[in-house]
Amino acid sequence: MCAPVLVSYALYFFEYRPASTHYGELLPIVKVAGSGTNFSDNTILRLKDLHGKWVLLTVDSGRCDDACKNKLYFMRQVRLVQNKEKHRIERLWLINDGVAPDPELVKQYEGTFFINAKDSEILSYIENDDIQSKHIYLIDPIGNLMMKFPEKIDGTKMGQDIKRLLHVSQLEH
């Protein structure tokens, strides 16, 4: 009867820590705020407008090299594999140089918010300039930057992380 208690104390005092089950790197939680101009219709998008949704976010130049296209691809695919839960996820590309993206690229990744974030305070919340364009980030439904995915993305593992988060999330969408 007291075996579970003894085992739990032993694990605690011997500092047993099971391996992490998530693929993305958890970040110190930071509330992200700010706004930028939407390239598609020239409206202002405030990050608080996306509250209630999980947001996959990338930062890159509007010129969008192969690494940028790869991130956009994985963001789209990871959202699609969530099936009936995909409506709970938004995709956000913060364009850090003010260069308008290629119209063909915009068409290919329809549904993504293409935001001119040059000189926006949003970028100050996302690591430093050298690192921020190398990762896909995740913002939770209350606006906290909470996770980043490795530079060399494994879409299957990223999708599993998102699926797990959607499953355990108790926030209404």
Buried (B, 14 or more C-beta within 10 A) or exposed (E): EEEEEEEEEEEEEEEEEEEEEEBBEEBEEBEBEBBBBBBBEEEEBEBEEBBBBBBBBBBBBBEBEEEBBBBBBBBBEBBEBBEEBBEBBBBBBBBBEEBEBEEEBBEEBEEBBBBBBBEBEBBEBBBEEEEBBBBBBBBBBEBBBBBBBBEEBEBEBBBBBBBEBBEEBEEEE
